[in-house]
Amino acid sequence: MSKRCVKALVAGKVQGVWYRRAVQEQALQHGLTGYAKNLPDGQVEVLLCGNGEAVNQVSAWLWQGPPNARVTHVELEALECHDPDNFVCL
């Protein structure tokens, strides 16, 4: 099983619409660790670590988000793997 970590910057209407909590639910369902946090510029930063296929699936889901979100851009950056203990909303 290959491990992978990615950091995503998600733009659009992604704050105030339960985006971080929805990302957390997706990550936990796929056994991933990391975080989701609001940034001052209105974007959400997401770190996903774990099984490579699961990271790919949740990364693709970031474009969808929860029902009230309107994602306009997702920028992904591969990182050196470091497994956080869990997935948190910051």
PDB file of N, CA, C and O in Angstrom:
ATOM      1  N   MET A   1       0.843  -1.170   0.000  1.00  0.00           N
ATOM      2  CA  MET A   1       0.000   0.000   0.000  1.00  0.00           C
ATOM      3  C   MET A   1       0.894   1.240   0.000  1.00  0.00           C
ATOM      4  O   MET A   1       1.704   1.426   0.908  1.00  0.00           O
ATOM      5  N   SER A   2       0.746   2.081  -1.014  1.00  0.00           N
ATOM      6  CA  SER A   2       1.584   3.267  -1.095  1.00  0.00           C
ATOM      7  C   SER A   2       0.950   4.420  -0.327  1.00  0.00           C
ATOM      8  O   SER A   2      -0.246   4.685  -0.447  1.00  0.00           O
ATOM      9  N   LYS A   3       1.765   5.089   0.452  1.00  0.00           N
ATOM     10  CA  LYS A   3       1.317   6.248   1.224  1.00  0.00           C
ATOM     11  C   LYS A   3       1.552   7.507   0.416  1.00  0.00           C
ATOM     12  O   LYS A   3       2.501   7.596  -0.364  1.00  0.00           O
ATOM     13  N   ARG A   4       0.669   8.486   0.615  1.00  0.00           N
ATOM     14  CA  ARG A   4       0.773   9.728  -0.122  1.00  0.00           C
ATOM     15  C   ARG A   4       0.241  10.862   0.743  1.00  0.00           C
ATOM     16  O   ARG A   4      -0.690  10.671   1.525  1.00  0.00           O
ATOM     17  N   CYS A   5       0.831  12.036   0.601  1.00  0.00           N
ATOM     18  CA  CYS A   5       0.334  13.251   1.255  1.00  0.00           C
ATOM     19  C   CYS A   5       0.204  14.351   0.214  1.00  0.00           C
ATOM     20  O   CYS A   5       1.102  14.549  -0.605  1.00  0.00           O
ATOM     21  N   VAL A   6      -0.913  15.065   0.248  1.00  0.00           N
ATOM     22  CA  VAL A   6      -1.089  16.222  -0.616  1.00  0.00           C
ATOM     23  C   VAL A   6      -1.653  17.373   0.203  1.00  0.00           C
ATOM     24  O   VAL A   6      -2.410  17.183   1.156  1.00  0.00           O
ATOM     25  N   LYS A   7      -1.256  18.574  -0.204  1.00  0.00           N
ATOM     26  CA  LYS A   7      -1.851  19.780   0.362  1.00  0.00           C
ATOM     27  C   LYS A   7      -2.670  20.412  -0.749  1.00  0.00           C
ATOM     28  O   LYS A   7      -2.204  20.539  -1.881  1.00  0.00           O
ATOM     29  N   ALA A   8      -3.892  20.805  -0.421  1.00  0.00           N
ATOM     30  CA  ALA A   8      -4.781  21.422  -1.397  1.00  0.00           C
ATOM     31  C   ALA A   8      -5.191  22.799  -0.919  1.00  0.00           C
ATOM     32  O   ALA A   8      -5.459  23.007   0.264  1.00  0.00           O
ATOM     33  N   LEU A   9      -5.237  23.738  -1.851  1.00  0.00           N
ATOM     34  CA  LEU A   9      -5.832  25.044  -1.606  1.00  0.00           C
ATOM     35  C   LEU A   9      -7.122  25.086  -2.411  1.00  0.00           C
ATOM     36  O   LEU A   9      -7.107  24.950  -3.634  1.00  0.00           O
ATOM     37  N   VAL A  10      -8.232  25.272  -1.719  1.00  0.00           N
ATOM     38  CA  VAL A  10      -9.547  25.216  -2.357  1.00  0.00           C
ATOM     39  C   VAL A  10     -10.156  26.616  -2.338  1.00  0.00           C
ATOM     40  O   VAL A  10     -10.283  27.236  -1.282  1.00  0.00           O
ATOM     41  N   ALA A  11     -10.530  27.102  -3.519  1.00  0.00           N
ATOM     42  CA  ALA A  11     -11.083  28.447  -3.651  1.00  0.00           C
ATOM     43  C   ALA A  11     -12.541  28.390  -4.083  1.00  0.00           C
ATOM     44  O   ALA A  11     -13.007  27.391  -4.631  1.00  0.00           O
ATOM     45  N   GLY A  12     -13.248  29.477  -3.825  1.00  0.00           N
ATOM     46  CA  GLY A  12     -14.659  29.591  -4.174  1.00  0.00           C
ATOM     47  C   GLY A  12     -15.456  29.915  -2.926  1.00  0.00           C
ATOM     48  O   GLY A  12     -14.937  30.505  -1.979  1.00  0.00           O
ATOM     49  N   LYS A  13     -16.710  29.527  -2.933  1.00  0.00           N
ATOM     50  CA  LYS A  13     -17.541  29.699  -1.739  1.00  0.00           C
ATOM     51  C   LYS A  13     -17.347  28.456  -0.874  1.00  0.00           C
ATOM     52  O   LYS A  13     -18.120  27.500  -0.952  1.00  0.00           O
ATOM     53  N   VAL A  14     -16.306  28.488  -0.052  1.00  0.00           N
ATOM     54  CA  VAL A  14     -15.934  27.304   0.731  1.00  0.00           C
ATOM     55  C   VAL A  14     -15.825  27.595   2.228  1.00  0.00           C
ATOM     56  O   VAL A  14     -15.491  26.702   3.007  1.00  0.00           O
ATOM     57  N   GLN A  15     -16.101  28.824   2.632  1.00  0.00           N
ATOM     58  CA  GLN A  15     -16.147  29.140   4.061  1.00  0.00           C
ATOM     59  C   GLN A  15     -17.574  29.475   4.441  1.00  0.00           C
ATOM     60  O   GLN A  15     -18.288  30.142   3.692  1.00  0.00           O
ATOM     61  N   GLY A  16     -17.985  29.008   5.612  1.00  0.00           N
ATOM     62  CA  GLY A  16     -19.340  29.254   6.078  1.00  0.00           C
ATOM     63  C   GLY A  16     -20.371  28.323   5.473  1.00  0.00           C
ATOM     64  O   GLY A  16     -21.570  28.580   5.580  1.00  0.00           O
ATOM     65  N   VAL A  17     -19.931  27.246   4.838  1.00  0.00           N
ATOM     66  CA  VAL A  17     -20.857  26.291   4.201  1.00  0.00           C
ATOM     67  C   VAL A  17     -20.567  24.851   4.650  1.00  0.00           C
ATOM     68  O   VAL A  17     -20.938  23.898   3.965  1.00  0.00           O
ATOM     69  N   TRP A  18     -19.906  24.699   5.800  1.00  0.00           N
ATOM     70  CA  TRP A  18     -19.569  23.378   6.363  1.00  0.00           C
ATOM     71  C   TRP A  18     -18.572  22.607   5.499  1.00  0.00           C
ATOM     72  O   TRP A  18     -18.545  21.377   5.534  1.00  0.00           O
ATOM     73  N   TYR A  19     -17.757  23.316   4.728  1.00  0.00           N
ATOM     74  CA  TYR A  19     -16.795  22.644   3.850  1.00  0.00           C
ATOM     75  C   TYR A  19     -15.767  21.845   4.656  1.00  0.00           C
ATOM     76  O   TYR A  19     -15.512  20.677   4.360  1.00  0.00           O
ATOM     77  N   ARG A  20     -15.179  22.480   5.674  1.00  0.00           N
ATOM     78  CA  ARG A  20     -14.144  21.780   6.457  1.00  0.00           C
ATOM     79  C   ARG A  20     -14.699  20.517   7.100  1.00  0.00           C
ATOM     80  O   ARG A  20     -14.041  19.477   7.077  1.00  0.00           O
ATOM     81  N   ARG A  21     -15.890  20.586   7.669  1.00  0.00           N
ATOM     82  CA  ARG A  21     -16.490  19.413   8.322  1.00  0.00           C
ATOM     83  C   ARG A  21     -16.772  18.320   7.297  1.00  0.00           C
ATOM     84  O   ARG A  21     -16.574  17.139   7.583  1.00  0.00           O
ATOM     85  N   ALA A  22     -17.230  18.698   6.111  1.00  0.00           N
ATOM     86  CA  ALA A  22     -17.502  17.711   5.062  1.00  0.00           C
ATOM     87  C   ALA A  22     -16.206  17.040   4.600  1.00  0.00           C
ATOM     88  O   ALA A  22     -16.187  15.837   4.338  1.00  0.00           O
ATOM     89  N   VAL A  23     -15.120  17.823   4.499  1.00  0.00           N
ATOM     90  CA  VAL A  23     -13.819  17.244   4.134  1.00  0.00           C
ATOM     91  C   VAL A  23     -13.386  16.265   5.213  1.00  0.00           C
ATOM     92  O   VAL A  23     -12.889  15.180   4.911  1.00  0.00           O
ATOM     93  N   GLN A  24     -13.575  16.647   6.473  1.00  0.00           N
ATOM     94  CA  GLN A  24     -13.203  15.761   7.573  1.00  0.00           C
ATOM     95  C   GLN A  24     -13.967  14.439   7.485  1.00  0.00           C
ATOM     96  O   GLN A  24     -13.380  13.370   7.655  1.00  0.00           O
ATOM     97  N   GLU A  25     -15.265  14.510   7.223  1.00  0.00           N
ATOM     98  CA  GLU A  25     -16.068  13.286   7.097  1.00  0.00           C
ATOM     99  C   GLU A  25     -15.549  12.404   5.968  1.00  0.00           C
ATOM    100  O   GLU A  25     -15.412  11.192   6.136  1.00  0.00           O
ATOM    101  N   GLN A  26     -15.259  13.012   4.813  1.00  0.00           N
ATOM    102  CA  GLN A  26     -14.727  12.250   3.675  1.00  0.00           C
ATOM    103  C   GLN A  26     -13.394  11.602   4.035  1.00  0.00           C
ATOM    104  O   GLN A  26     -13.167  10.426   3.751  1.00  0.00           O
ATOM    105  N   ALA A  27     -12.519  12.379   4.662  1.00  0.00           N
ATOM    106  CA  ALA A  27     -11.189  11.869   5.017  1.00  0.00           C
ATOM    107  C   ALA A  27     -11.304  10.700   5.984  1.00  0.00           C
ATOM    108  O   ALA A  27     -10.638   9.680   5.802  1.00  0.00           O
ATOM    109  N   LEU A  28     -12.136  10.834   7.007  1.00  0.00           N
ATOM    110  CA  LEU A  28     -12.276   9.764   7.999  1.00  0.00           C
ATOM    111  C   LEU A  28     -12.895   8.517   7.379  1.00  0.00           C
ATOM    112  O   LEU A  28     -12.509   7.400   7.723  1.00  0.00           O
ATOM    113  N   GLN A  29     -13.854   8.696   6.468  1.00  0.00           N
ATOM    114  CA  GLN A  29     -14.457   7.546   5.781  1.00  0.00           C
ATOM    115  C   GLN A  29     -13.421   6.785   4.962  1.00  0.00           C
ATOM    116  O   GLN A  29     -13.534   5.572   4.785  1.00  0.00           O
ATOM    117  N   HIS A  30     -12.414   7.495   4.462  1.00  0.00           N
ATOM    118  CA  HIS A  30     -11.373   6.873   3.642  1.00  0.00           C
ATOM    119  C   HIS A  30     -10.118   6.533   4.445  1.00  0.00           C
ATOM    120  O   HIS A  30      -9.117   6.111   3.866  1.00  0.00           O
ATOM    121  N   GLY A  31     -10.154   6.709   5.766  1.00  0.00           N
ATOM    122  CA  GLY A  31      -9.020   6.351   6.615  1.00  0.00           C
ATOM    123  C   GLY A  31      -7.836   7.288   6.498  1.00  0.00           C
ATOM    124  O   GLY A  31      -6.698   6.878   6.729  1.00  0.00           O
ATOM    125  N   LEU A  32      -8.085   8.553   6.140  1.00  0.00           N
ATOM    126  CA  LEU A  32      -7.006   9.516   5.962  1.00  0.00           C
ATOM    127  C   LEU A  32      -6.815  10.378   7.207  1.00  0.00           C
ATOM    128  O   LEU A  32      -7.718  10.517   8.032  1.00  0.00           O
ATOM    129  N   THR A  33      -5.634  10.945   7.319  1.00  0.00           N
ATOM    130  CA  THR A  33      -5.342  11.896   8.379  1.00  0.00           C
ATOM    131  C   THR A  33      -4.995  13.230   7.741  1.00  0.00           C
ATOM    132  O   THR A  33      -4.803  13.316   6.528  1.00  0.00           O
ATOM    133  N   GLY A  34      -4.916  14.272   8.562  1.00  0.00           N
ATOM    134  CA  GLY A  34      -4.567  15.592   8.060  1.00  0.00           C
ATOM    135  C   GLY A  34      -5.381  16.668   8.731  1.00  0.00           C
ATOM    136  O   GLY A  34      -5.694  16.573   9.918  1.00  0.00           O
ATOM    137  N   TYR A  35      -5.729  17.704   7.967  1.00  0.00           N
ATOM    138  CA  TYR A  35      -6.515  18.806   8.526  1.00  0.00           C
ATOM    139  C   TYR A  35      -7.201  19.584   7.412  1.00  0.00           C
ATOM    140  O   TYR A  35      -6.877  19.442   6.233  1.00  0.00           O
ATOM    141  N   ALA A  36      -8.149  20.401   7.816  1.00  0.00           N
ATOM    142  CA  ALA A  36      -8.777  21.387   6.937  1.00  0.00           C
ATOM    143  C   ALA A  36      -8.877  22.667   7.746  1.00  0.00           C
ATOM    144  O   ALA A  36      -9.385  22.655   8.868  1.00  0.00           O
ATOM    145  N   LYS A  37      -8.391  23.783   7.184  1.00  0.00           N
ATOM    146  CA  LYS A  37      -8.468  25.044   7.919  1.00  0.00           C
ATOM    147  C   LYS A  37      -8.798  26.194   6.987  1.00  0.00           C
ATOM    148  O   LYS A  37      -8.386  26.222   5.827  1.00  0.00           O
ATOM    149  N   ASN A  38      -9.556  27.148   7.527  1.00  0.00           N
ATOM    150  CA  ASN A  38      -9.885  28.363   6.790  1.00  0.00           C
ATOM    151  C   ASN A  38      -8.657  29.254   6.725  1.00  0.00           C
ATOM    152  O   ASN A  38      -7.900  29.354   7.690  1.00  0.00           O
ATOM    153  N   LEU A  39      -8.465  29.898   5.587  1.00  0.00           N
ATOM    154  CA  LEU A  39      -7.389  30.873   5.425  1.00  0.00           C
ATOM    155  C   LEU A  39      -7.995  32.279   5.374  1.00  0.00           C
ATOM    156  O   LEU A  39      -9.151  32.442   4.986  1.00  0.00           O
ATOM    157  N   PRO A  40      -7.218  33.288   5.764  1.00  0.00           N
ATOM    158  CA  PRO A  40      -7.730  34.663   5.779  1.00  0.00           C
ATOM    159  C   PRO A  40      -8.232  35.155   4.422  1.00  0.00           C
ATOM    160  O   PRO A  40      -9.085  36.041   4.370  1.00  0.00           O
ATOM    161  N   ASP A  41      -7.718  34.597   3.322  1.00  0.00           N
ATOM    162  CA  ASP A  41      -8.118  35.062   1.986  1.00  0.00           C
ATOM    163  C   ASP A  41      -9.398  34.401   1.473  1.00  0.00           C
ATOM    164  O   ASP A  41      -9.791  34.620   0.327  1.00  0.00           O
ATOM    165  N   GLY A  42     -10.054  33.589   2.320  1.00  0.00           N
ATOM    166  CA  GLY A  42     -11.310  32.951   1.922  1.00  0.00           C
ATOM    167  C   GLY A  42     -11.166  31.539   1.394  1.00  0.00           C
ATOM    168  O   GLY A  42     -12.167  30.860   1.163  1.00  0.00           O
ATOM    169  N   GLN A  43      -9.936  31.084   1.200  1.00  0.00           N
ATOM    170  CA  GLN A  43      -9.709  29.705   0.745  1.00  0.00           C
ATOM    171  C   GLN A  43      -9.710  28.758   1.942  1.00  0.00           C
ATOM    172  O   GLN A  43      -9.668  29.188   3.095  1.00  0.00           O
ATOM    173  N   VAL A  44      -9.757  27.473   1.646  1.00  0.00           N
ATOM    174  CA  VAL A  44      -9.581  26.432   2.656  1.00  0.00           C
ATOM    175  C   VAL A  44      -8.344  25.636   2.284  1.00  0.00           C
ATOM    176  O   VAL A  44      -8.187  25.213   1.139  1.00  0.00           O
ATOM    177  N   GLU A  45      -7.459  25.433   3.264  1.00  0.00           N
ATOM    178  CA  GLU A  45      -6.273  24.608   3.077  1.00  0.00           C
ATOM    179  C   GLU A  45      -6.569  23.229   3.640  1.00  0.00           C
ATOM    180  O   GLU A  45      -7.080  23.098   4.752  1.00  0.00           O
ATOM    181  N   VAL A  46      -6.242  22.195   2.860  1.00  0.00           N
ATOM    182  CA  VAL A  46      -6.518  20.815   3.258  1.00  0.00           C
ATOM    183  C   VAL A  46      -5.238  20.001   3.136  1.00  0.00           C
ATOM    184  O   VAL A  46      -4.535  20.084   2.129  1.00  0.00           O
ATOM    185  N   LEU A  47      -4.938  19.216   4.163  1.00  0.00           N
ATOM    186  CA  LEU A  47      -3.846  18.247   4.116  1.00  0.00           C
ATOM    187  C   LEU A  47      -4.465  16.864   4.188  1.00  0.00           C
ATOM    188  O   LEU A  47      -5.238  16.574   5.102  1.00  0.00           O
ATOM    189  N   LEU A  48      -4.130  16.004   3.226  1.00  0.00           N
ATOM    190  CA  LEU A  48      -4.624  14.633   3.186  1.00  0.00           C
ATOM    191  C   LEU A  48      -3.436  13.683   3.159  1.00  0.00           C
ATOM    192  O   LEU A  48      -2.571  13.798   2.291  1.00  0.00           O
ATOM    193  N   CYS A  49      -3.386  12.742   4.105  1.00  0.00           N
ATOM    194  CA  CYS A  49      -2.304  11.756   4.155  1.00  0.00           C
ATOM    195  C   CYS A  49      -2.883  10.366   4.359  1.00  0.00           C
ATOM    196  O   CYS A  49      -3.827  10.174   5.125  1.00  0.00           O
ATOM    197  N   GLY A  50      -2.295   9.395   3.653  1.00  0.00           N
ATOM    198  CA  GLY A  50      -2.721   8.012   3.816  1.00  0.00           C
ATOM    199  C   GLY A  50      -2.551   7.232   2.535  1.00  0.00           C
ATOM    200  O   GLY A  50      -1.685   7.538   1.716  1.00  0.00           O
ATOM    201  N   ASN A  51      -3.394   6.213   2.364  1.00  0.00           N
ATOM    202  CA  ASN A  51      -3.374   5.360   1.184  1.00  0.00           C
ATOM    203  C   ASN A  51      -3.513   6.210  -0.077  1.00  0.00           C
ATOM    204  O   ASN A  51      -4.404   7.054  -0.173  1.00  0.00           O
ATOM    205  N   GLY A  52      -2.631   5.978  -1.034  1.00  0.00           N
ATOM    206  CA  GLY A  52      -2.589   6.793  -2.240  1.00  0.00           C
ATOM    207  C   GLY A  52      -3.903   6.869  -2.991  1.00  0.00           C
ATOM    208  O   GLY A  52      -4.293   7.946  -3.441  1.00  0.00           O
ATOM    209  N   GLU A  53      -4.600   5.740  -3.136  1.00  0.00           N
ATOM    210  CA  GLU A  53      -5.873   5.728  -3.851  1.00  0.00           C
ATOM    211  C   GLU A  53      -6.927   6.517  -3.087  1.00  0.00           C
ATOM    212  O   GLU A  53      -7.718   7.240  -3.694  1.00  0.00           O
ATOM    213  N   ALA A  54      -6.949   6.388  -1.770  1.00  0.00           N
ATOM    214  CA  ALA A  54      -7.912   7.133  -0.953  1.00  0.00           C
ATOM    215  C   ALA A  54      -7.634   8.636  -1.028  1.00  0.00           C
ATOM    216  O   ALA A  54      -8.566   9.437  -1.096  1.00  0.00           O
ATOM    217  N   VAL A  55      -6.353   9.021  -1.017  1.00  0.00           N
ATOM    218  CA  VAL A  55      -5.989  10.430  -1.153  1.00  0.00           C
ATOM    219  C   VAL A  55      -6.482  10.952  -2.499  1.00  0.00           C
ATOM    220  O   VAL A  55      -7.011  12.061  -2.577  1.00  0.00           O
ATOM    221  N   ASN A  56      -6.312  10.161  -3.560  1.00  0.00           N
ATOM    222  CA  ASN A  56      -6.781  10.564  -4.890  1.00  0.00           C
ATOM    223  C   ASN A  56      -8.300  10.759  -4.911  1.00  0.00           C
ATOM    224  O   ASN A  56      -8.797  11.725  -5.490  1.00  0.00           O
ATOM    225  N   GLN A  57      -9.033   9.839  -4.277  1.00  0.00           N
ATOM    226  CA  GLN A  57     -10.493   9.921  -4.270  1.00  0.00           C
ATOM    227  C   GLN A  57     -10.975  11.168  -3.538  1.00  0.00           C
ATOM    228  O   GLN A  57     -11.844  11.881  -4.038  1.00  0.00           O
ATOM    229  N   VAL A  58     -10.420  11.435  -2.362  1.00  0.00           N
ATOM    230  CA  VAL A  58     -10.858  12.613  -1.596  1.00  0.00           C
ATOM    231  C   VAL A  58     -10.386  13.892  -2.290  1.00  0.00           C
ATOM    232  O   VAL A  58     -11.092  14.900  -2.271  1.00  0.00           O
ATOM    233  N   SER A  59      -9.210  13.860  -2.898  1.00  0.00           N
ATOM    234  CA  SER A  59      -8.728  15.025  -3.649  1.00  0.00           C
ATOM    235  C   SER A  59      -9.696  15.376  -4.770  1.00  0.00           C
ATOM    236  O   SER A  59      -9.980  16.552  -4.997  1.00  0.00           O
ATOM    237  N   ALA A  60     -10.199  14.380  -5.463  1.00  0.00           N
ATOM    238  CA  ALA A  60     -11.174  14.617  -6.528  1.00  0.00           C
ATOM    239  C   ALA A  60     -12.481  15.146  -5.942  1.00  0.00           C
ATOM    240  O   ALA A  60     -13.121  16.007  -6.545  1.00  0.00           O
ATOM    241  N   TRP A  61     -12.888  14.642  -4.774  1.00  0.00           N
ATOM    242  CA  TRP A  61     -14.124  15.088  -4.125  1.00  0.00           C
ATOM    243  C   TRP A  61     -14.043  16.565  -3.712  1.00  0.00           C
ATOM    244  O   TRP A  61     -15.073  17.234  -3.626  1.00  0.00           O
ATOM    245  N   LEU A  62     -12.839  17.077  -3.456  1.00  0.00           N
ATOM    246  CA  LEU A  62     -12.684  18.472  -3.044  1.00  0.00           C
ATOM    247  C   LEU A  62     -13.355  19.431  -4.027  1.00  0.00           C
ATOM    248  O   LEU A  62     -13.822  20.498  -3.629  1.00  0.00           O
ATOM    249  N   TRP A  63     -13.405  19.056  -5.311  1.00  0.00           N
ATOM    250  CA  TRP A  63     -14.058  19.891  -6.322  1.00  0.00           C
ATOM    251  C   TRP A  63     -15.563  19.962  -6.092  1.00  0.00           C
ATOM    252  O   TRP A  63     -16.202  20.938  -6.486  1.00  0.00           O
ATOM    253  N   GLN A  64     -16.126  18.957  -5.470  1.00  0.00           N
ATOM    254  CA  GLN A  64     -17.571  18.901  -5.238  1.00  0.00           C
ATOM    255  C   GLN A  64     -17.927  19.612  -3.942  1.00  0.00           C
ATOM    256  O   GLN A  64     -18.700  20.570  -3.951  1.00  0.00           O
ATOM    257  N   GLY A  65     -17.371  19.153  -2.828  1.00  0.00           N
ATOM    258  CA  GLY A  65     -17.690  19.733  -1.533  1.00  0.00           C
ATOM    259  C   GLY A  65     -19.123  19.457  -1.114  1.00  0.00           C
ATOM    260  O   GLY A  65     -19.839  18.709  -1.779  1.00  0.00           O
ATOM    261  N   PRO A  66     -19.541  20.066  -0.006  1.00  0.00           N
ATOM    262  CA  PRO A  66     -20.916  19.884   0.468  1.00  0.00           C
ATOM    263  C   PRO A  66     -21.897  20.667  -0.416  1.00  0.00           C
ATOM    264  O   PRO A  66     -21.474  21.467  -1.251  1.00  0.00           O
ATOM    265  N   PRO A  67     -23.203  20.439  -0.235  1.00  0.00           N
ATOM    266  CA  PRO A  67     -24.211  21.032  -1.126  1.00  0.00           C
ATOM    267  C   PRO A  67     -24.147  22.551  -1.296  1.00  0.00           C
ATOM    268  O   PRO A  67     -24.368  23.034  -2.406  1.00  0.00           O
ATOM    269  N   ASN A  68     -23.856  23.319  -0.254  1.00  0.00           N
ATOM    270  CA  ASN A  68     -23.868  24.776  -0.369  1.00  0.00           C
ATOM    271  C   ASN A  68     -22.548  25.376  -0.851  1.00  0.00           C
ATOM    272  O   ASN A  68     -22.463  26.586  -1.060  1.00  0.00           O
ATOM    273  N   ALA A  69     -21.529  24.555  -1.028  1.00  0.00           N
ATOM    274  CA  ALA A  69     -20.225  25.045  -1.494  1.00  0.00           C
ATOM    275  C   ALA A  69     -20.256  25.253  -2.999  1.00  0.00           C
ATOM    276  O   ALA A  69     -21.000  24.587  -3.720  1.00  0.00           O
ATOM    277  N   ARG A  70     -19.431  26.191  -3.462  1.00  0.00           N
ATOM    278  CA  ARG A  70     -19.241  26.420  -4.898  1.00  0.00           C
ATOM    279  C   ARG A  70     -17.742  26.521  -5.135  1.00  0.00           C
ATOM    280  O   ARG A  70     -17.158  27.597  -5.015  1.00  0.00           O
ATOM    281  N   VAL A  71     -17.130  25.405  -5.468  1.00  0.00           N
ATOM    282  CA  VAL A  71     -15.682  25.354  -5.648  1.00  0.00           C
ATOM    283  C   VAL A  71     -15.331  25.854  -7.042  1.00  0.00           C
ATOM    284  O   VAL A  71     -15.884  25.391  -8.040  1.00  0.00           O
ATOM    285  N   THR A  72     -14.399  26.810  -7.098  1.00  0.00           N
ATOM    286  CA  THR A  72     -13.977  27.351  -8.389  1.00  0.00           C
ATOM    287  C   THR A  72     -12.571  26.900  -8.778  1.00  0.00           C
ATOM    288  O   THR A  72     -12.219  26.925  -9.957  1.00  0.00           O
ATOM    289  N   HIS A  73     -11.759  26.486  -7.791  1.00  0.00           N
ATOM    290  CA  HIS A  73     -10.380  26.088  -8.097  1.00  0.00           C
ATOM    291  C   HIS A  73      -9.828  25.222  -6.971  1.00  0.00           C
ATOM    292  O   HIS A  73     -10.062  25.494  -5.794  1.00  0.00           O
ATOM    293  N   VAL A  74      -9.097  24.182  -7.343  1.00  0.00           N
ATOM    294  CA  VAL A  74      -8.374  23.349  -6.379  1.00  0.00           C
ATOM    295  C   VAL A  74      -6.942  23.219  -6.877  1.00  0.00           C
ATOM    296  O   VAL A  74      -6.701  22.745  -7.987  1.00  0.00           O
ATOM    297  N   GLU A  75      -6.004  23.638  -6.055  1.00  0.00           N
ATOM    298  CA  GLU A  75      -4.585  23.523  -6.391  1.00  0.00           C
ATOM    299  C   GLU A  75      -3.971  22.470  -5.471  1.00  0.00           C
ATOM    300  O   GLU A  75      -4.018  22.600  -4.248  1.00  0.00           O
ATOM    301  N   LEU A  76      -3.396  21.426  -6.070  1.00  0.00           N
ATOM    302  CA  LEU A  76      -2.810  20.326  -5.302  1.00  0.00           C
ATOM    303  C   LEU A  76      -1.295  20.379  -5.342  1.00  0.00           C
ATOM    304  O   LEU A  76      -0.695  20.696  -6.369  1.00  0.00           O
ATOM    305  N   GLU A  77      -0.690  20.066  -4.214  1.00  0.00           N
ATOM    306  CA  GLU A  77       0.770  19.997  -4.114  1.00  0.00           C
ATOM    307  C   GLU A  77       1.137  18.720  -3.368  1.00  0.00           C
ATOM    308  O   GLU A  77       0.700  18.515  -2.235  1.00  0.00           O
ATOM    309  N   ALA A  78       1.937  17.859  -3.994  1.00  0.00           N
ATOM    310  CA  ALA A  78       2.399  16.636  -3.333  1.00  0.00           C
ATOM    311  C   ALA A  78       3.442  17.006  -2.285  1.00  0.00           C
ATOM    312  O   ALA A  78       4.317  17.835  -2.533  1.00  0.00           O
ATOM    313  N   LEU A  79       3.342  16.386  -1.119  1.00  0.00           N
ATOM    314  CA  LEU A  79       4.275  16.631  -0.026  1.00  0.00           C
ATOM    315  C   LEU A  79       4.974  15.335   0.371  1.00  0.00           C
ATOM    316  O   LEU A  79       4.508  14.239   0.061  1.00  0.00           O
ATOM    317  N   GLU A  80       6.091  15.484   1.055  1.00  0.00           N
ATOM    318  CA  GLU A  80       6.741  14.329   1.645  1.00  0.00           C
ATOM    319  C   GLU A  80       5.795  13.763   2.700  1.00  0.00           C
ATOM    320  O   GLU A  80       5.201  14.508   3.479  1.00  0.00           O
ATOM    321  N   CYS A  81       5.663  12.443   2.716  1.00  0.00           N
ATOM    322  CA  CYS A  81       4.700  11.824   3.623  1.00  0.00           C
ATOM    323  C   CYS A  81       5.107  11.975   5.080  1.00  0.00           C
ATOM    324  O   CYS A  81       6.240  11.691   5.469  1.00  0.00           O
ATOM    325  N   HIS A  82       4.152  12.429   5.863  1.00  0.00           N
ATOM    326  CA  HIS A  82       4.279  12.460   7.319  1.00  0.00           C
ATOM    327  C   HIS A  82       2.879  12.244   7.851  1.00  0.00           C
ATOM    328  O   HIS A  82       1.990  13.062   7.612  1.00  0.00           O
ATOM    329  N   ASP A  83       2.674  11.171   8.557  1.00  0.00           N
ATOM    330  CA  ASP A  83       1.328  10.798   8.988  1.00  0.00           C
ATOM    331  C   ASP A  83       0.923  11.500  10.270  1.00  0.00           C
ATOM    332  O   ASP A  83       1.420  11.152  11.341  1.00  0.00           O
ATOM    333  N   PRO A  84       0.026  12.488  10.187  1.00  0.00           N
ATOM    334  CA  PRO A  84      -0.537  13.038  11.410  1.00  0.00           C
ATOM    335  C   PRO A  84      -1.351  11.947  12.116  1.00  0.00           C
ATOM    336  O   PRO A  84      -1.680  10.930  11.505  1.00  0.00           O
ATOM    337  N   ASP A  85      -1.672  12.147  13.371  1.00  0.00           N
ATOM    338  CA  ASP A  85      -2.387  11.135  14.141  1.00  0.00           C
ATOM    339  C   ASP A  85      -3.852  10.997  13.770  1.00  0.00           C
ATOM    340  O   ASP A  85      -4.437   9.925  13.921  1.00  0.00           O
ATOM    341  N   ASN A  86      -4.459  12.103  13.274  1.00  0.00           N
ATOM    342  CA  ASN A  86      -5.888  12.064  12.974  1.00  0.00           C
ATOM    343  C   ASN A  86      -6.217  13.150  11.959  1.00  0.00           C
ATOM    344  O   ASN A  86      -5.316  13.755  11.379  1.00  0.00           O
ATOM    345  N   PHE A  87      -7.493  13.394  11.746  1.00  0.00           N
ATOM    346  CA  PHE A  87      -7.919  14.476  10.850  1.00  0.00           C
ATOM    347  C   PHE A  87      -8.677  15.489  11.690  1.00  0.00           C
ATOM    348  O   PHE A  87      -9.622  15.137  12.397  1.00  0.00           O
ATOM    349  N   VAL A  88      -8.261  16.750  11.612  1.00  0.00           N
ATOM    350  CA  VAL A  88      -8.877  17.792  12.433  1.00  0.00           C
ATOM    351  C   VAL A  88      -9.291  18.984  11.579  1.00  0.00           C
ATOM    352  O   VAL A  88      -8.729  19.238  10.513  1.00  0.00           O
ATOM    353  N   CYS A  89     -10.280  19.698  12.074  1.00  0.00           N
ATOM    354  CA  CYS A  89     -10.667  20.981  11.491  1.00  0.00           C
ATOM    355  C   CYS A  89     -10.019  22.053  12.349  1.00  0.00           C
ATOM    356  O   CYS A  89     -10.244  22.105  13.558  1.00  0.00           O
ATOM    357  N   LEU A  90      -9.222  22.902  11.737  1.00  0.00           N
ATOM    358  CA  LEU A  90      -8.537  23.959  12.482  1.00  0.00           C
ATOM    359  C   LEU A  90      -9.217  25.287  12.256  1.00  0.00           C
ATOM    360  O   LEU A  90      -8.784  26.302  12.802  1.00  0.00           O
TER     361      LEU A  90
END
